[in-house]
Amino acid sequence: MPGPLSGKDLLALLWKQAQRFGCQIKQERVVSVELSSSPKKIISNSAAYQARAVIVATGSMARAADIEGEKEYAGRGVSYCAVCDAPFLEVAILRSLVRSQKHCMN
C-alpha cells in the first residue's frame, strides 16, 4: 500500500480488485431476498440474481449529538466518522464522543 487511503480511494481499489476477478458490480434497489435458500436469491427492481454468498452493505447515517456549535461546524472541524474523515484533518483530535464500544475500537 502506498500509505493512508481515504474511504473513497479504498472503495475504488476494492472495486477494481473485484472486477479483476470477474465480479460484476450492480447498483440497484433490492426489493426482495431469499437468504435461506441455496443459492441465495436477490430480486431487484430490474433483474433477479442468484449467488452462493451475499454481502449486505446498507450504509448508515451519523446521528447528531446536539452539542453547542455542532451544526455550525459540521464538515469544518466537527466530524462523525474518525476512520473516514481522519485523512482530511491536519490537527490532533482534541475530543471524541462515542456512542458504543464498537465506535471506540475504530
HUDAQUI-V943300 format. One record per residue. N is the residue number from 1. RES is the residue in three letters. D_FIRST is the distance of its C-alpha to the first C-alpha in Angstrom with 2 decimals. Layout:
((N,RES,D_FIRST) (N,RES,D_FIRST))
//
This chain:
((1,MET,0.00) (2,PRO,3.78) (3,GLY,5.58) (4,PRO,8.08) (5,LEU,8.77) (6,SER,12.39) (7,GLY,13.95) (8,LYS,14.96) (9,ASP,11.61) (10,LEU,10.41) (11,LEU,13.82) (12,ALA,13.60) (13,LEU,10.61) (14,LEU,12.70) (15,TRP,15.78) (16,LYS,14.64) (17,GLN,13.66) (18,ALA,17.04) (19,GLN,18.90) (20,ARG,17.77) (21,PHE,19.46) (22,GLY,22.52) (23,CYS,22.28) (24,GLN,24.49) (25,ILE,23.52) (26,LYS,26.67) (27,GLN,27.34) (28,GLU,30.92) (29,ARG,33.18) (30,VAL,33.85) (31,VAL,37.52) (32,SER,37.87) (33,VAL,36.08) (34,GLU,37.49) (35,LEU,35.06) (36,SER,37.70) (37,SER,38.36) (38,SER,36.63) (39,PRO,35.06) (40,LYS,34.19) (41,LYS,35.52) (42,ILE,34.16) (43,ILE,36.57) (44,SER,35.44) (45,ASN,37.79) (46,SER,37.45) (47,ALA,36.68) (48,ALA,36.60) (49,TYR,33.71) (50,GLN,33.54) (51,ALA,30.62) (52,ARG,30.24) (53,ALA,27.75) (54,VAL,27.29) (55,ILE,24.54) (56,VAL,26.28) (57,ALA,24.27) (58,THR,26.99) (59,GLY,25.21) (60,SER,27.06) (61,MET,28.69) (62,ALA,28.83) (63,ARG,32.30) (64,ALA,33.79) (65,ALA,35.05) (66,ASP,38.05) (67,ILE,37.55) (68,GLU,39.29) (69,GLY,37.22) (70,GLU,34.59) (71,LYS,35.51) (72,GLU,36.09) (73,TYR,32.63) (74,ALA,30.55) (75,GLY,27.51) (76,ARG,28.56) (77,GLY,27.72) (78,VAL,28.52) (79,SER,25.54) (80,TYR,25.64) (81,CYS,22.08) (82,ALA,20.31) (83,VAL,17.02) (84,CYS,17.25) (85,ASP,18.92) (86,ALA,17.49) (87,PRO,15.13) (88,PHE,18.47) (89,LEU,20.40) (90,GLU,21.24) (91,VAL,23.68) (92,ALA,23.82) (93,ILE,24.78) (94,LEU,28.41) (95,ARG,29.41) (96,SER,28.05) (97,LEU,30.19) (98,VAL,29.10) (99,ARG,31.13) (100,SER,30.06) (101,GLN,28.47) (102,LYS,25.60) (103,HIS,24.73) (104,CYS,25.09) (105,MET,22.58) (106,ASN,19.80))
//
